Amino acid sequence: MWITYFNWFIALLSIFIWVGTYIVWQRDKVIPWLDNKFGKDDPMPPTPKQQNNPLNIGENTKINYKTTQASESKKD
């Protein structure tokens, strides 16, 4: 009966050795795949409603309101 357990032990040990060898030799392909599969996803960019500046033109951008209001009055 102990030979049966020994055979199972040898079979599992050989599987672990083969998997370990594959990971060592192919780690340049395996590690990025594991990171993509189980790693944390990048957060989605905020929608315009979630942003502080809905125009999304930058923090230090100055708006010339006189020109903007003049062009809006011409449209009406």
C-alpha positions as CSV (number, residue, x, y, z in Angstrom):
1,M,0.0,0.0,0.0
2,W,2.8,2.4,0.7
3,I,4.0,1.9,-2.9
4,T,0.7,3.4,-4.1
5,Y,1.3,6.5,-2.0
6,F,4.9,6.7,-3.2
7,N,3.7,6.5,-6.8
8,W,1.3,9.4,-6.2
9,F,4.0,11.4,-4.5
10,I,6.4,10.9,-7.4
11,A,3.7,11.8,-9.9
12,L,2.8,15.0,-8.1
13,L,6.5,15.9,-7.6
14,S,7.2,15.4,-11.3
15,I,4.3,17.7,-12.2
16,F,5.5,20.4,-9.8
17,I,9.0,20.1,-11.3
18,W,7.8,20.4,-14.8
19,V,5.6,23.5,-14.0
20,G,8.5,25.1,-12.1
21,T,10.9,24.5,-15.0
22,Y,8.4,26.0,-17.5
23,I,7.9,29.1,-15.3
24,V,11.6,29.6,-14.9
25,W,12.4,29.3,-18.6
26,Q,9.3,31.2,-19.8
27,R,9.1,33.8,-17.0
28,D,9.4,36.7,-19.5
29,K,6.1,35.6,-21.0
30,V,4.4,34.2,-17.8
31,I,4.9,37.1,-15.4
32,P,3.3,39.8,-17.7
33,W,0.4,37.3,-18.3
34,L,-0.1,36.8,-14.6
35,D,0.0,40.5,-13.9
36,N,-2.5,41.1,-16.6
37,K,-4.7,38.3,-15.4
38,F,-4.7,38.9,-11.7
39,G,-3.2,42.4,-11.2
40,K,-5.1,45.5,-10.3
41,D,-6.7,47.2,-13.2
42,D,-6.0,50.9,-13.9
43,P,-8.8,53.2,-12.9
44,M,-11.1,54.6,-15.6
45,P,-10.5,58.3,-16.4
46,P,-13.1,60.6,-14.9
47,T,-16.0,61.6,-17.0
48,P,-16.5,65.4,-17.7
49,K,-19.1,65.5,-14.9
50,Q,-16.6,64.2,-12.4
51,Q,-13.9,66.7,-13.3
52,N,-13.4,70.1,-11.6
53,N,-13.0,71.8,-14.9
54,P,-15.7,70.5,-17.3
55,L,-14.0,72.1,-20.3
56,N,-10.9,69.9,-19.6
57,I,-8.6,72.6,-20.9
58,G,-6.0,72.5,-18.1
59,E,-5.5,74.1,-14.7
60,N,-3.6,77.2,-15.6
61,T,-5.5,78.2,-18.8
62,K,-7.1,81.6,-18.7
63,I,-10.4,82.2,-20.5
64,N,-11.1,85.5,-22.1
65,Y,-14.7,86.0,-21.1
66,K,-15.1,89.3,-23.1
67,T,-14.3,87.6,-26.3
68,T,-16.4,84.6,-25.4
69,Q,-19.5,86.7,-24.5
70,A,-19.1,88.8,-27.7
71,S,-19.0,85.7,-29.8
72,E,-22.1,84.2,-28.0
73,S,-24.1,87.4,-28.5
74,K,-23.3,87.3,-32.3
75,K,-24.8,83.8,-32.5
76,D,-28.1,85.0,-31.1
